[in-house]
Amino acid sequence: MKIFTTKTGAKVLGVKQDTLKHYAVKFGVGIQPGGSGTPWFFTMEHLMTIRERAWKWEKVEMQENREELGLGLLYNADTSPRS
């Protein structure tokens, strides 16, 4: 199982670290084993939960690491948007 920090998880999701932390707190996703003031940790399941609940913006989709998330291409081979 791969574990992501706020920094690496934010890169995968294509958002800022503060945004990822905000949604982690809002949705009760991720773990902060050392308590307040310590780093957050996320599994891929946590990241996908945040992704599904938080946004549907094309701008964010274009910035996320779709390969790491196990998602298909954003655009078809003919450059048309995926369906």
Secondary structure, DSSP 8 states (H G I E B T S, - for coil): ---EEHHHHHHHHTS-HHHHHHHHHHHT-SB-TT-TTS--EE-HHHHHHHHHHH---HHHHHHS-HHHHT---SB-TTS-B--
